[in-house]
Amino acid sequence: MGEHDPTRDDVEALLETRRELGPSYDAALVDSFAERLERAVAERVDTRVAARSERDRQVAAAGPRQLALAILSLIACIPISIVLGLNDALVPLVVALAAIVSINVAHALQARSRD
């Protein structure tokens, strides 16, 4: 909770003050309490907007990184496939391709988990 968040004690104090001062101060007491509520709501909204902006920035930054990783993976895949394919090394070829795919999937999942 923020520093301006009203608590149950604040409400009780407001009611007690009203009893002591009488109805002539009702408007001032209500205005003061409403101001505190507005500050508390504004703080919460600002906090949530800032958090959402940070998440949106991270998601936007992940797209170009994912594209770069995919392009580099394809570039790496070509010579690996040629060398291992010409040497009839099917198992190492499958392992190498599975590793490249796994790296891309792990990166994509990591970027999504930040959402």
Number of C-alpha atoms within 10 A of each C-alpha: 9 11 9 15 15 16 10 8 9 12 12 11 12 17 14 12 14 17 12 10 12 10 10 9 13 16 10 11 17 13 11 13 16 13 13 16 15 14 17 18 15 13 17 15 12 12 13 12 12 12 12 13 12 13 14 14 11 15 16 12 12 18 13 11 14 16 12 12 17 16 12 12 16 14 11 13 15 10 11 14 18 11 12 16 13 9 10 10 12 13 10 14 19 13 11 16 18 12 12 18 15 12 15 17 13 11 16 16 11 12 18 12 9 11 11
